[in-house]
Amino acid sequence: MTELCLTLLCPSAVEEKLLDVLLMLPSVSVFTSMPTAAHGLHAARLSQTEQVLGRAISTQVQVVFTEADKETVFATIQDQFTGTGLRYWLTPVIEAGEFE
C-alpha cells in the first residue's frame, strides 16, 4: 500500500486547531510538528517584524497516510483551513517502518 507524506506550513494562529484536527482524523496515525522559519511567503501575510526579518515563524507539520486516505485528509483540511494561509506539498514515501 502506497504511503504519502503531506508537509504543511502552518501559521501560528491556526497551529493548535490543525493539530487537533489531525489528532481526530482516523486515517492519520503518525505526524510530527516542529517550529520552522518559512521564507518566500506573500508579504501581506507577514507581520512587520517578519517582513523585516524576511521569514515567518511557522510550524511545519508532516503527516503520513495511505494514498487511499488522501481524499479524506485533503477534504478535511481544506474544509477547516481555507483562507488561513496554510501551505502544503505532498511527496511519496519510498520506505517507512520501525527499527525493532
MOPAC internal coordinates of N, CA, C and O (Angstrom, degrees):
PM7 1SCF
backbone

  N    0.0000 0     0.00 0     0.00 0    0    0    0
  C    1.4470 1     0.00 0     0.00 0    1    0    0
  C    1.5318 1   108.45 1     0.00 0    2    1    0
  O    1.2310 1   120.51 1   -52.36 1    3    2    1
  N    1.3166 1   116.63 1   127.64 1    3    2    1
  C    1.4581 1   122.01 1  -177.82 1    5    3    2
  C    1.5191 1   110.90 1   -74.17 1    6    5    3
  O    1.2310 1   121.19 1   -46.49 1    7    6    5
  N    1.3351 1   115.33 1   133.51 1    7    6    5
  C    1.4625 1   120.53 1   175.94 1    9    7    6
  C    1.5188 1   109.51 1  -109.12 1   10    9    7
  O    1.2310 1   121.26 1   -27.23 1   11   10    9
  N    1.3241 1   115.19 1   152.77 1   11   10    9
  C    1.4503 1   123.27 1   179.47 1   13   11   10
  C    1.5193 1   109.23 1  -124.05 1   14   13   11
  O    1.2310 1   120.78 1   -25.89 1   15   14   13
  N    1.3204 1   116.11 1   154.11 1   15   14   13
  C    1.4606 1   121.77 1   173.90 1   17   15   14
  C    1.5223 1   107.82 1  -120.55 1   18   17   15
  O    1.2310 1   120.90 1   -63.49 1   19   18   17
  N    1.3099 1   115.89 1   116.51 1   19   18   17
  C    1.4597 1   123.12 1   177.23 1   21   19   18
  C    1.5181 1   107.50 1   -97.26 1   22   21   19
  O    1.2310 1   120.69 1   -59.39 1   23   22   21
  N    1.3212 1   116.29 1   120.61 1   23   22   21
  C    1.4617 1   121.60 1   176.58 1   25   23   22
  C    1.5167 1   107.84 1  -103.70 1   26   25   23
  O    1.2310 1   120.57 1   -52.19 1   27   26   25
  N    1.3144 1   116.51 1   127.81 1   27   26   25
  C    1.4636 1   122.82 1  -178.47 1   29   27   26
  C    1.5210 1   109.50 1  -118.73 1   30   29   27
  O    1.2310 1   120.44 1   -44.03 1   31   30   29
  N    1.3331 1   116.76 1   135.97 1   31   30   29
  C    1.4608 1   122.43 1   169.14 1   33   31   30
  C    1.5115 1   106.08 1  -101.92 1   34   33   31
  O    1.2310 1   120.91 1   -66.81 1   35   34   33
  N    1.2958 1   115.86 1   113.19 1   35   34   33
  C    1.4574 1   121.91 1  -169.58 1   37   35   34
  C    1.5279 1   111.32 1  -111.18 1   38   37   35
  O    1.2310 1   120.19 1   -57.90 1   39   38   37
  N    1.3398 1   117.24 1   122.10 1   39   38   37
  C    1.4643 1   119.18 1   173.20 1   41   39   38
  C    1.5355 1   110.45 1   -61.68 1   42   41   39
  O    1.2310 1   120.92 1   -33.44 1   43   42   41
  N    1.3111 1   115.85 1   146.56 1   43   42   41
  C    1.4759 1   120.84 1  -177.89 1   45   43   42
  C    1.5257 1   112.86 1   -54.78 1   46   45   43
  O    1.2310 1   120.39 1   146.72 1   47   46   45
  N    1.3175 1   116.85 1   -33.28 1   47   46   45
  C    1.4651 1   120.85 1  -176.06 1   49   47   46
  C    1.5273 1   113.58 1   -63.55 1   50   49   47
  O    1.2310 1   120.00 1   156.27 1   51   50   49
  N    1.3319 1   117.60 1   -23.73 1   51   50   49
  C    1.4708 1   119.55 1  -177.47 1   53   51   50
  C    1.5260 1   112.63 1  -118.50 1   54   53   51
  O    1.2310 1   120.16 1  -170.91 1   55   54   53
  N    1.3150 1   117.29 1     9.09 1   55   54   53
  C    1.4676 1   121.40 1  -176.46 1   57   55   54
  C    1.5332 1   112.67 1   -56.51 1   58   57   55
  O    1.2310 1   120.14 1   126.36 1   59   58   57
  N    1.3128 1   117.34 1   -53.64 1   59   58   57
  C    1.4707 1   120.03 1  -176.50 1   61   59   58
  C    1.5255 1   111.63 1   -62.44 1   62   61   59
  O    1.2310 1   120.41 1   139.85 1   63   62   61
  N    1.3225 1   116.82 1   -40.15 1   63   62   61
  C    1.4655 1   120.32 1   178.55 1   65   63   62
  C    1.5257 1   110.34 1   -62.72 1   66   65   63
  O    1.2310 1   120.21 1   136.54 1   67   66   65
  N    1.3353 1   117.20 1   -43.46 1   67   66   65
  C    1.4631 1   120.34 1   179.77 1   69   67   66
  C    1.5218 1   110.91 1   -61.78 1   70   69   67
  O    1.2310 1   120.20 1   133.06 1   71   70   69
  N    1.3184 1   117.22 1   -46.94 1   71   70   69
  C    1.4600 1   120.30 1  -179.93 1   73   71   70
  C    1.5259 1   110.78 1   -61.34 1   74   73   71
  O    1.2310 1   119.88 1   140.29 1   75   74   73
  N    1.3219 1   117.83 1   -39.71 1   75   74   73
  C    1.4667 1   121.32 1   177.48 1   77   75   74
  C    1.5261 1   111.28 1   -63.38 1   78   77   75
  O    1.2310 1   120.26 1   136.09 1   79   78   77
  N    1.3327 1   117.10 1   -43.91 1   79   78   77
  C    1.4670 1   121.07 1   179.36 1   81   79   78
  C    1.5217 1   110.51 1   -61.84 1   82   81   79
  O    1.2310 1   120.27 1   136.00 1   83   82   81
  N    1.3319 1   117.09 1   -44.00 1   83   82   81
  C    1.4628 1   120.52 1   179.85 1   85   83   82
  C    1.5249 1   111.84 1   -65.00 1   86   85   83
  O    1.2310 1   120.42 1   141.57 1   87   86   85
  N    1.3253 1   116.81 1   -38.43 1   87   86   85
  C    1.4655 1   119.97 1   178.00 1   89   87   86
  C    1.5308 1   112.11 1   -63.84 1   90   89   87
  O    1.2310 1   120.27 1   152.48 1   91   90   89
  N    1.3198 1   117.09 1   -27.52 1   91   90   89
  C    1.4641 1   121.78 1  -178.13 1   93   91   90
  C    1.5314 1   113.53 1   -88.55 1   94   93   91
  O    1.2310 1   119.92 1   167.99 1   95   94   93
  N    1.3336 1   117.76 1   -12.01 1   95   94   93
  C    1.4667 1   120.91 1  -179.14 1   97   95   94
  C    1.5289 1   110.04 1   -79.33 1   98   97   95
  O    1.2310 1   119.38 1   -63.90 1   99   98   97
  N    1.3232 1   118.78 1   116.10 1   99   98   97
  C    1.4731 1   120.15 1  -179.43 1  101   99   98
  C    1.5269 1   113.31 1   -64.77 1  102  101   99
  O    1.2310 1   120.00 1   155.89 1  103  102  101
  N    1.3339 1   117.60 1   -24.11 1  103  102  101
  C    1.4652 1   120.75 1  -178.81 1  105  103  102
  C    1.5239 1   112.75 1   -79.85 1  106  105  103
  O    1.2310 1   119.89 1   172.80 1  107  106  105
  N    1.3283 1   117.81 1    -7.20 1  107  106  105
  C    1.4654 1   122.35 1   179.26 1  109  107  106
  C    1.5201 1   108.12 1  -106.60 1  110  109  107
  O    1.2310 1   121.20 1   -63.21 1  111  110  109
  N    1.3363 1   115.32 1   116.79 1  111  110  109
  C    1.4624 1   117.84 1   179.78 1  113  111  110
  C    1.5233 1   112.36 1  -106.19 1  114  113  111
  O    1.2310 1   120.34 1   149.55 1  115  114  113
  N    1.3306 1   116.96 1   -30.45 1  115  114  113
  C    1.4621 1   120.48 1  -177.48 1  117  115  114
  C    1.5162 1   109.09 1  -134.11 1  118  117  115
  O    1.2310 1   120.95 1   -48.99 1  119  118  117
  N    1.3349 1   115.79 1   131.01 1  119  118  117
  C    1.4584 1   120.18 1   169.18 1  121  119  118
  C    1.5121 1   109.34 1  -152.59 1  122  121  119
  O    1.2310 1   121.37 1   -21.58 1  123  122  121
  N    1.3279 1   114.99 1   158.42 1  123  122  121
  C    1.4558 1   121.12 1   179.43 1  125  123  122
  C    1.5220 1   108.54 1  -125.39 1  126  125  123
  O    1.2310 1   120.98 1   -21.14 1  127  126  125
  N    1.3245 1   115.73 1   158.86 1  127  126  125
  C    1.4680 1   120.25 1   174.09 1  129  127  126
  C    1.5217 1   108.29 1  -142.75 1  130  129  127
  O    1.2310 1   121.43 1   -35.05 1  131  130  129
  N    1.3345 1   114.88 1   144.95 1  131  130  129
  C    1.4608 1   119.84 1   179.78 1  133  131  130
  C    1.5227 1   109.48 1  -155.88 1  134  133  131
  O    1.2310 1   120.40 1   -31.76 1  135  134  133
  N    1.3195 1   116.84 1   148.24 1  135  134  133
  C    1.4688 1   119.43 1   175.42 1  137  135  134
  C    1.5199 1   109.64 1   -67.12 1  138  137  135
  O    1.2310 1   121.13 1   -35.00 1  139  138  137
  N    1.3250 1   115.45 1   145.00 1  139  138  137
  C    1.4638 1   120.17 1   179.96 1  141  139  138
  C    1.5188 1   110.11 1  -151.17 1  142  141  139
  O    1.2310 1   120.57 1   -17.03 1  143  142  141
  N    1.3132 1   116.51 1   162.97 1  143  142  141
  C    1.4621 1   122.05 1   173.22 1  145  143  142
  C    1.5194 1   107.22 1  -105.97 1  146  145  143
  O    1.2310 1   120.53 1   -56.30 1  147  146  145
  N    1.3255 1   116.59 1   123.70 1  147  146  145
  C    1.4655 1   121.70 1  -179.46 1  149  147  146
  C    1.5242 1   108.88 1  -101.22 1  150  149  147
  O    1.2310 1   120.93 1   -48.97 1  151  150  149
  N    1.3151 1   115.82 1   131.03 1  151  150  149
  C    1.4641 1   122.41 1  -178.87 1  153  151  150
  C    1.5220 1   108.83 1  -113.68 1  154  153  151
  O    1.2310 1   120.64 1   -29.38 1  155  154  153
  N    1.3323 1   116.39 1   150.62 1  155  154  153
  C    1.4536 1   120.85 1   174.34 1  157  155  154
  C    1.5161 1   115.36 1    84.65 1  158  157  155
  O    1.2310 1   119.93 1  -168.76 1  159  158  157
  N    1.3188 1   117.74 1    11.24 1  159  158  157
  C    1.4622 1   120.83 1   178.36 1  161  159  158
  C    1.5192 1   110.19 1   -78.14 1  162  161  159
  O    1.2310 1   120.42 1   -22.49 1  163  162  161
  N    1.3057 1   116.80 1   157.51 1  163  162  161
  C    1.4639 1   121.81 1   179.34 1  165  163  162
  C    1.5317 1   109.56 1   -61.27 1  166  165  163
  O    1.2310 1   120.48 1   -48.48 1  167  166  165
  N    1.3239 1   116.69 1   131.52 1  167  166  165
  C    1.4703 1   122.11 1  -175.12 1  169  167  166
  C    1.5249 1   113.02 1   -58.55 1  170  169  167
  O    1.2310 1   119.76 1   150.92 1  171  170  169
  N    1.3227 1   118.06 1   -29.08 1  171  170  169
  C    1.4672 1   120.81 1  -178.94 1  173  171  170
  C    1.5232 1   111.94 1   -64.56 1  174  173  171
  O    1.2310 1   120.09 1   158.03 1  175  174  173
  N    1.3211 1   117.42 1   -21.97 1  175  174  173
  C    1.4618 1   121.31 1  -179.85 1  177  175  174
  C    1.5298 1   112.78 1   -90.92 1  178  177  175
  O    1.2310 1   120.32 1   177.66 1  179  178  177
  N    1.3274 1   116.99 1    -2.34 1  179  178  177
  C    1.4643 1   120.92 1  -176.40 1  181  179  178
  C    1.5186 1   111.46 1  -101.86 1  182  181  179
  O    1.2310 1   120.97 1   -33.35 1  183  182  181
  N    1.3190 1   115.75 1   146.65 1  183  182  181
  C    1.4681 1   120.01 1   172.34 1  185  183  182
  C    1.5268 1   107.65 1   -71.36 1  186  185  183
  O    1.2310 1   120.51 1   -10.42 1  187  186  185
  N    1.3248 1   116.62 1   169.58 1  187  186  185
  C    1.4667 1   120.09 1   178.93 1  189  187  186
  C    1.5275 1   110.99 1   -60.36 1  190  189  187
  O    1.2310 1   120.52 1   137.88 1  191  190  189
  N    1.3123 1   116.60 1   -42.12 1  191  190  189
  C    1.4646 1   120.65 1   178.96 1  193  191  190
  C    1.5192 1   110.53 1   -61.94 1  194  193  191
  O    1.2310 1   120.33 1   135.41 1  195  194  193
  N    1.3272 1   116.98 1   -44.59 1  195  194  193
  C    1.4584 1   120.81 1   179.46 1  197  195  194
  C    1.5303 1   111.25 1   -63.83 1  198  197  195
  O    1.2310 1   120.34 1   143.35 1  199  198  197
  N    1.3255 1   116.96 1   -36.65 1  199  198  197
  C    1.4665 1   119.86 1   177.68 1  201  199  198
  C    1.5316 1   110.74 1   -63.19 1  202  201  199
  O    1.2310 1   120.63 1   138.80 1  203  202  201
  N    1.3231 1   116.40 1   -41.20 1  203  202  201
  C    1.4665 1   120.35 1   179.13 1  205  203  202
  C    1.5343 1   110.17 1   -66.49 1  206  205  203
  O    1.2310 1   120.62 1   136.58 1  207  206  205
  N    1.3284 1   116.41 1   -43.42 1  207  206  205
  C    1.4648 1   120.70 1  -178.91 1  209  207  206
  C    1.5312 1   112.69 1   -72.76 1  210  209  207
  O    1.2310 1   120.23 1   155.30 1  211  210  209
  N    1.3332 1   117.16 1   -24.70 1  211  210  209
  C    1.4572 1   121.05 1  -178.63 1  213  211  210
  C    1.5127 1   113.94 1    79.91 1  214  213  211
  O    1.2310 1   120.87 1  -158.46 1  215  214  213
  N    1.3254 1   115.94 1    21.54 1  215  214  213
  C    1.4671 1   120.34 1   178.94 1  217  215  214
  C    1.5221 1   109.87 1  -156.37 1  218  217  215
  O    1.2310 1   121.28 1   -28.19 1  219  218  217
  N    1.3116 1   115.16 1   151.81 1  219  218  217
  C    1.4639 1   121.27 1   177.30 1  221  219  218
  C    1.5207 1   108.66 1  -108.51 1  222  221  219
  O    1.2310 1   120.84 1   -44.32 1  223  222  221
  N    1.2996 1   116.00 1   135.68 1  223  222  221
  C    1.4551 1   120.01 1   174.47 1  225  223  222
  C    1.5276 1   106.66 1   -79.14 1  226  225  223
  O    1.2310 1   120.98 1   -59.18 1  227  226  225
  N    1.3165 1   115.72 1   120.82 1  227  226  225
  C    1.4589 1   122.39 1  -175.68 1  229  227  226
  C    1.5130 1   109.01 1  -136.13 1  230  229  227
  O    1.2310 1   121.52 1    -1.52 1  231  230  229
  N    1.3136 1   114.70 1   178.48 1  231  230  229
  C    1.4541 1   121.20 1   171.41 1  233  231  230
  C    1.5239 1   107.36 1  -116.38 1  234  233  231
  O    1.2310 1   120.86 1   -49.83 1  235  234  233
  N    1.3101 1   115.96 1   130.17 1  235  234  233
  C    1.4574 1   120.36 1   174.88 1  237  235  234
  C    1.5188 1   107.95 1   -96.46 1  238  237  235
  O    1.2310 1   120.94 1   -53.39 1  239  238  237
  N    1.3114 1   115.81 1   126.61 1  239  238  237
  C    1.4554 1   121.86 1   179.65 1  241  239  238
  C    1.5231 1   107.53 1  -119.17 1  242  241  239
  O    1.2310 1   120.58 1   -48.34 1  243  242  241
  N    1.3173 1   116.50 1   131.66 1  243  242  241
  C    1.4597 1   121.06 1   174.75 1  245  243  242
  C    1.5198 1   108.53 1  -118.49 1  246  245  243
  O    1.2310 1   121.74 1   -52.67 1  247  246  245
  N    1.3407 1   114.27 1   127.33 1  247  246  245
  C    1.4549 1   122.02 1  -174.27 1  249  247  246
  C    1.5240 1   108.42 1  -121.63 1  250  249  247
  O    1.2310 1   120.13 1   -50.52 1  251  250  249
  N    1.3179 1   117.35 1   129.48 1  251  250  249
  C    1.4614 1   122.17 1   177.45 1  253  251  250
  C    1.5291 1   108.33 1  -108.39 1  254  253  251
  O    1.2310 1   121.25 1   -49.12 1  255  254  253
  N    1.3336 1   115.21 1   130.88 1  255  254  253
  C    1.4608 1   121.27 1   178.28 1  257  255  254
  C    1.5191 1   108.95 1  -154.72 1  258  257  255
  O    1.2310 1   120.28 1   -11.94 1  259  258  257
  N    1.3243 1   117.07 1   168.06 1  259  258  257
  C    1.4587 1   120.26 1  -179.59 1  261  259  258
  C    1.5243 1   110.40 1   -79.66 1  262  261  259
  O    1.2310 1   121.38 1   -24.37 1  263  262  261
  N    1.3067 1   114.96 1   155.63 1  263  262  261
  C    1.4613 1   120.46 1   178.63 1  265  263  262
  C    1.5327 1   110.72 1   -59.46 1  266  265  263
  O    1.2310 1   120.38 1   147.38 1  267  266  265
  N    1.3163 1   116.88 1   -32.62 1  267  266  265
  C    1.4678 1   121.13 1   178.63 1  269  267  266
  C    1.5303 1   112.17 1   -64.22 1  270  269  267
  O    1.2310 1   120.10 1   155.56 1  271  270  269
  N    1.3325 1   117.42 1   -24.44 1  271  270  269
  C    1.4630 1   121.84 1  -179.04 1  273  271  270
  C    1.5282 1   113.34 1   -94.31 1  274  273  271
  O    1.2310 1   119.97 1   178.98 1  275  274  273
  N    1.3147 1   117.67 1    -1.02 1  275  274  273
  C    1.4655 1   121.49 1  -175.50 1  277  275  274
  C    1.5223 1   112.27 1   -56.03 1  278  277  275
  O    1.2310 1   119.87 1   131.66 1  279  278  277
  N    1.3026 1   117.85 1   -48.34 1  279  278  277
  C    1.4674 1   120.56 1  -176.67 1  281  279  278
  C    1.5278 1   111.52 1   -60.34 1  282  281  279
  O    1.2310 1   120.35 1   136.90 1  283  282  281
  N    1.3123 1   116.94 1   -43.10 1  283  282  281
  C    1.4673 1   121.06 1  -179.96 1  285  283  282
  C    1.5277 1   111.31 1   -65.08 1  286  285  283
  O    1.2310 1   120.43 1   134.06 1  287  286  285
  N    1.3272 1   116.78 1   -45.94 1  287  286  285
  C    1.4609 1   121.36 1  -179.31 1  289  287  286
  C    1.5255 1   109.81 1   -62.26 1  290  289  287
  O    1.2310 1   120.16 1   131.19 1  291  290  289
  N    1.3337 1   117.31 1   -48.81 1  291  290  289
  C    1.4582 1   120.99 1  -179.00 1  293  291  290
  C    1.5219 1   111.84 1   -63.77 1  294  293  291
  O    1.2310 1   119.78 1   137.59 1  295  294  293
  N    1.3218 1   118.02 1   -42.41 1  295  294  293
  C    1.4667 1   121.00 1  -179.14 1  297  295  294
  C    1.5233 1   110.57 1   -62.89 1  298  297  295
  O    1.2310 1   120.16 1   139.07 1  299  298  297
  N    1.3208 1   117.30 1   -40.93 1  299  298  297
  C    1.4672 1   121.26 1   179.86 1  301  299  298
  C    1.5273 1   110.58 1   -65.52 1  302  301  299
  O    1.2310 1   120.51 1   133.64 1  303  302  301
  N    1.3263 1   116.63 1   -46.36 1  303  302  301
  C    1.4615 1   119.97 1  -179.17 1  305  303  302
  C    1.5265 1   110.62 1   -65.76 1  306  305  303
  O    1.2310 1   120.41 1   135.67 1  307  306  305
  N    1.3246 1   116.83 1   -44.33 1  307  306  305
  C    1.4673 1   119.57 1   179.94 1  309  307  306
  C    1.5281 1   111.10 1   -62.28 1  310  309  307
  O    1.2310 1   120.47 1   139.55 1  311  310  309
  N    1.3120 1   116.70 1   -40.45 1  311  310  309
  C    1.4671 1   120.92 1   179.89 1  313  311  310
  C    1.5280 1   111.69 1   -62.24 1  314  313  311
  O    1.2310 1   120.40 1   141.02 1  315  314  313
  N    1.3218 1   116.83 1   -38.98 1  315  314  313
  C    1.4709 1   121.62 1  -174.45 1  317  315  314
  C    1.5311 1   114.13 1   -88.85 1  318  317  315
  O    1.2310 1   119.88 1   157.60 1  319  318  317
  N    1.3616 1   117.83 1   -22.40 1  319  318  317
  C    1.4633 1   118.64 1  -167.61 1  321  319  318
  C    1.5283 1   115.19 1  -129.31 1  322  321  319
  O    1.2310 1   119.45 1  -167.24 1  323  322  321
  N    1.3125 1   118.65 1    12.76 1  323  322  321
  C    1.4640 1   120.35 1   176.57 1  325  323  322
  C    1.5291 1   109.45 1   -58.96 1  326  325  323
  O    1.2310 1   120.46 1   -47.67 1  327  326  325
  N    1.3189 1   116.72 1   132.33 1  327  326  325
  C    1.4616 1   122.00 1   177.24 1  329  327  326
  C    1.5144 1   115.82 1    82.08 1  330  329  327
  O    1.2310 1   119.75 1  -173.71 1  331  330  329
  N    1.3317 1   118.08 1     6.29 1  331  330  329
  C    1.4675 1   120.76 1  -177.63 1  333  331  330
  C    1.5234 1   113.15 1   -95.47 1  334  333  331
  O    1.2310 1   119.91 1   174.12 1  335  334  333
  N    1.3306 1   117.77 1    -5.88 1  335  334  333
  C    1.4550 1   120.51 1  -177.36 1  337  335  334
  C    1.5160 1   113.64 1    88.45 1  338  337  335
  O    1.2310 1   120.36 1  -173.52 1  339  338  337
  N    1.3277 1   116.91 1     6.48 1  339  338  337
  C    1.4627 1   121.39 1   177.43 1  341  339  338
  C    1.5271 1   108.48 1   -67.29 1  342  341  339
  O    1.2310 1   120.41 1   -57.16 1  343  342  341
  N    1.3242 1   116.81 1   122.84 1  343  342  341
  C    1.4788 1   122.07 1  -179.94 1  345  343  342
  C    1.5211 1   108.60 1  -111.16 1  346  345  343
  O    1.2310 1   120.55 1   -23.24 1  347  346  345
  N    1.3366 1   116.55 1   156.76 1  347  346  345
  C    1.4604 1   119.31 1  -178.42 1  349  347  346
  C    1.5203 1   112.19 1  -148.89 1  350  349  347
  O    1.2310 1   121.33 1   -17.04 1  351  350  349
  N    1.3288 1   115.06 1   162.96 1  351  350  349
  C    1.4553 1   123.01 1   163.11 1  353  351  350
  C    1.5187 1   107.21 1  -147.60 1  354  353  351
  O    1.2310 1   121.29 1   -26.14 1  355  354  353
  N    1.3080 1   115.14 1   153.86 1  355  354  353
  C    1.4616 1   122.49 1  -173.29 1  357  355  354
  C    1.5263 1   109.20 1  -123.21 1  358  357  355
  O    1.2310 1   120.56 1   -47.91 1  359  358  357
  N    1.3279 1   116.53 1   132.09 1  359  358  357
  C    1.4642 1   121.07 1   179.20 1  361  359  358
  C    1.5258 1   109.87 1  -133.59 1  362  361  359
  O    1.2310 1   120.63 1   -30.00 1  363  362  361
  N    1.3279 1   116.40 1   150.00 1  363  362  361
  C    1.4657 1   118.48 1   175.39 1  365  363  362
  C    1.5272 1   110.22 1   -74.27 1  366  365  363
  O    1.2310 1   120.95 1   -30.86 1  367  366  365
  N    1.3079 1   115.78 1   149.14 1  367  366  365
  C    1.4680 1   121.73 1   174.15 1  369  367  366
  C    1.5220 1   105.85 1   -95.00 1  370  369  367
  O    1.2310 1   120.41 1   -63.73 1  371  370  369
  N    1.3057 1   116.81 1   116.27 1  371  370  369
  C    1.4658 1   121.59 1  -178.39 1  373  371  370
  C    1.5266 1   110.55 1   -72.75 1  374  373  371
  O    1.2310 1   121.02 1   138.99 1  375  374  373
  N    1.3046 1   115.65 1   -41.01 1  375  374  373
  C    1.4539 1   120.39 1  -179.61 1  377  375  374
  C    1.5183 1   108.28 1  -155.41 1  378  377  375
  O    1.2310 1   120.57 1   -34.78 1  379  378  377
  N    1.3197 1   116.51 1   145.22 1  379  378  377
  C    1.4686 1   121.13 1   177.27 1  381  379  378
  C    1.5159 1   108.05 1  -152.85 1  382  381  379
  O    1.2310 1   121.05 1   -24.18 1  383  382  381
  N    1.2905 1   115.60 1   155.82 1  383  382  381
  C    1.4560 1   119.98 1   179.01 1  385  383  382
  C    1.5079 1   110.79 1   173.17 1  386  385  383
  O    1.2310 1   121.11 1    13.96 1  387  386  385
  N    1.2840 1   115.48 1  -166.04 1  387  386  385
  C    1.4497 1   121.61 1   179.18 1  389  387  386
  C    1.5262 1   107.29 1  -131.64 1  390  389  387
  O    1.2310 1   120.68 1   -46.17 1  391  390  389
  N    1.3170 1   116.31 1   133.83 1  391  390  389
  C    1.4535 1   119.97 1   177.80 1  393  391  390
  C    1.5170 1   108.45 1   -80.55 1  394  393  391
  O    1.2310 1   121.08 1   -60.66 1  395  394  393
  N    1.3103 1   115.55 1   119.34 1  395  394  393
  C    1.4659 1   120.46 1  -176.90 1  397  395  394
  C    1.5049 1   110.76 1  -116.92 1  398  397  395
  O    1.2310 1   120.10 1   180.00 1  399  398  397

